[in-house]
């Protein structure tokens, strides 16, 4: 069986833990602790401090999904956790345009200019204050050259599965152009 590693990244409170929880077929491993800063506590009571983990089986392969902390103080872990990653899901909070730059910083650190498959997902599209996808696509293209933005509702298991499937397809296409995935690679 082939094993794929996917990393879910994004700014603080983008919905990474929720995404990992809803991707999981089993009980996910979560490393949430009380938020330490007042600014963060105003947004949510807990935050990921190491990583979140879940796995799913998809046809002939297993997908290991790692969610990482979004705060800059955990940036020393980003590069470590991104090693041997086959693909990335970068989340942005559709309601918090002021946070999008933080996700772009993560993208630059983790991708390092390499052509690793990734998708960018505009999460929280179910909330009334969410920016429209057309607006987000326009902003991301003009600011960062990112043209493809997928709508996301991380609380919806079906949406999460669809987004993972999109990334898996991109990974498989990339691997077909390069070398096959080693069995048991993590």
C-alpha positions as CSV (number, residue, x, y, z in Angstrom):
1,X,0.0,0.0,0.0
2,X,1.2,3.5,-0.9
3,X,1.3,6.1,1.9
4,X,0.8,9.8,1.1
5,X,1.6,12.6,3.6
6,X,-0.5,15.7,3.4
7,X,0.1,18.8,5.6
8,X,-2.8,21.2,6.5
9,X,-1.4,24.6,7.1
10,X,-2.7,28.2,7.5
11,X,-2.9,31.1,9.8
12,X,-4.1,31.0,13.4
13,X,-7.8,30.2,13.6
14,X,-8.1,29.3,9.9
15,X,-9.8,26.0,10.7
16,X,-6.9,23.5,10.5
17,X,-7.9,21.4,13.5
18,X,-11.5,21.2,12.4
19,X,-10.4,20.2,8.9
20,X,-8.2,17.4,10.3
21,X,-11.0,16.2,12.6
22,X,-13.4,16.0,9.7
23,X,-10.9,14.3,7.4
24,X,-10.4,11.5,9.9
25,X,-12.0,8.1,9.7
26,X,-10.8,7.3,13.2
27,X,-10.4,9.4,16.3
28,X,-7.8,12.0,15.4
29,X,-4.8,12.9,17.6
30,X,-5.1,16.5,18.7
31,X,-2.6,18.6,20.7
32,X,-4.7,21.6,21.7
33,X,-3.9,23.6,24.8
34,X,-5.3,26.9,26.2
35,X,-4.3,29.9,24.1
36,X,-1.7,32.0,25.7
37,X,-2.2,35.5,24.4
38,X,-5.2,37.7,25.0
39,X,-5.6,38.4,21.3
40,X,-5.8,34.6,20.6
41,X,-8.2,34.0,23.5
42,X,-10.6,36.5,22.0
43,X,-10.8,34.3,18.9
44,X,-10.8,30.8,20.4
45,X,-10.0,29.2,23.8
46,X,-7.6,26.5,22.5
47,X,-4.9,26.2,19.9
48,X,-2.7,23.5,18.4
49,X,0.7,23.4,20.0
50,X,2.4,20.6,18.2
51,X,0.3,19.0,15.4
52,X,-3.0,17.3,14.7
53,X,-3.0,14.0,13.0
54,X,-5.5,11.8,11.3
55,X,-5.4,9.2,8.5
56,X,-7.8,7.9,5.9
57,X,-7.7,5.0,3.4
58,X,-8.3,6.0,-0.2
59,X,-8.4,3.2,-2.8
60,X,-4.9,1.6,-2.8
61,X,-3.2,4.1,-0.5
62,X,-3.3,5.5,3.0
63,X,-3.3,9.3,3.5
64,X,-1.7,10.7,6.6
65,X,-2.9,14.2,7.4
66,X,-1.0,16.5,9.7
67,X,-2.4,19.8,10.8
68,X,0.2,22.3,12.1
69,X,0.1,25.3,14.4
70,X,-0.5,28.6,12.6
71,X,1.2,31.0,15.0
72,X,4.6,32.4,14.1
73,X,6.0,31.3,17.5
74,X,5.7,27.7,16.2
75,X,7.4,28.5,12.9
76,X,10.4,26.4,13.8
77,X,8.2,23.4,13.4
78,X,6.9,24.2,9.9
79,X,9.9,23.1,8.0
80,X,10.4,20.0,10.1
81,X,6.8,18.9,9.7
82,X,6.8,19.7,6.0
83,X,9.7,17.2,5.2
84,X,8.7,14.4,2.9
85,X,5.3,15.9,2.4
86,X,3.6,14.9,-0.9
87,X,1.1,17.8,-0.8
88,X,-0.2,20.8,1.1
89,X,-3.6,22.2,1.9
90,X,-3.3,25.9,2.8
91,X,-6.3,27.3,4.6
92,X,-7.3,30.9,4.9
93,X,-10.3,32.2,6.9
94,X,-12.7,33.8,4.5
95,X,-13.8,36.2,7.2
96,X,-10.3,37.5,8.2
97,X,-8.5,39.0,5.3
98,X,-6.1,40.6,7.7
99,X,-4.7,37.1,8.4
100,X,-4.1,35.9,4.9
101,X,-0.5,37.1,4.7
102,X,0.4,34.7,7.6
103,X,-0.7,31.8,5.4
104,X,1.4,33.1,2.5
105,X,4.5,33.2,4.8
106,X,3.9,29.6,5.7
107,X,3.6,28.7,2.0
108,X,6.9,30.3,1.2
109,X,8.6,28.5,4.1
110,X,7.2,25.1,3.3
111,X,7.3,25.1,-0.5
112,X,10.7,26.8,-0.7
113,X,10.1,27.4,-4.4
114,X,9.7,23.7,-5.1
115,X,6.8,22.3,-7.2
116,X,5.1,20.4,-4.5
117,X,1.3,20.0,-5.2
118,X,-0.9,22.2,-3.1
119,X,-4.3,23.8,-2.9
120,X,-5.5,26.9,-1.2
121,X,-8.9,26.8,0.4
122,X,-11.0,29.7,1.6
123,X,-12.6,28.3,4.7
124,X,-15.6,29.4,6.6
125,X,-17.6,30.0,3.5
126,X,-20.7,29.1,5.4
127,X,-20.5,32.3,7.6
128,X,-22.4,35.4,6.6
129,X,-19.3,37.6,6.9
130,X,-17.2,35.4,4.5
131,X,-15.7,37.2,1.5
132,X,-17.0,35.8,-1.8
133,X,-14.8,33.3,-3.6
134,X,-14.5,35.6,-6.6
135,X,-13.2,38.4,-4.4
136,X,-10.7,36.1,-2.7
137,X,-9.5,34.7,-6.1
138,X,-9.0,38.2,-7.4
139,X,-7.1,39.3,-4.2
140,X,-4.9,36.2,-4.1
141,X,-4.1,36.4,-7.8
142,X,-3.2,40.1,-7.6
143,X,-1.2,39.9,-4.4
144,X,0.4,36.4,-4.6
145,X,-0.1,35.0,-8.1
146,X,-2.4,32.3,-6.8
147,X,-5.2,31.7,-9.2
148,X,-7.0,28.6,-7.9
149,X,-8.9,29.0,-4.7
150,X,-11.3,26.4,-3.5
151,X,-14.3,27.2,-1.3
152,X,-14.2,25.3,2.0
153,X,-16.4,24.6,5.0
154,X,-14.1,22.6,7.3
155,X,-17.1,21.5,9.5
156,X,-18.5,19.6,6.5
157,X,-17.0,16.1,6.1
158,X,-18.1,15.9,2.5
159,X,-16.4,19.1,1.5
160,X,-13.2,18.1,3.4
161,X,-13.2,14.7,1.6
162,X,-13.7,16.5,-1.8
163,X,-10.8,18.8,-1.2
164,X,-8.5,16.0,-0.1
165,X,-9.5,14.1,-3.3
166,X,-8.6,17.2,-5.4
167,X,-5.1,17.3,-3.7
168,X,-4.6,13.6,-4.1
169,X,-5.3,13.9,-7.8
170,X,-2.7,16.7,-8.1
171,X,-0.2,14.6,-6.2
172,X,-0.8,11.5,-8.4
173,X,-0.4,13.6,-11.5
174,X,2.8,15.1,-10.2
175,X,4.2,11.7,-9.3
176,X,3.3,10.4,-12.7
177,X,5.6,13.1,-14.1
178,X,8.4,12.3,-11.7
179,X,9.0,9.1,-9.8
180,X,6.5,6.8,-8.1
181,X,5.7,7.1,-4.4
182,X,7.8,4.7,-2.3
183,X,5.6,2.4,-0.2
184,X,5.6,3.3,3.4
185,X,6.9,6.8,2.8
186,X,6.0,9.3,5.6
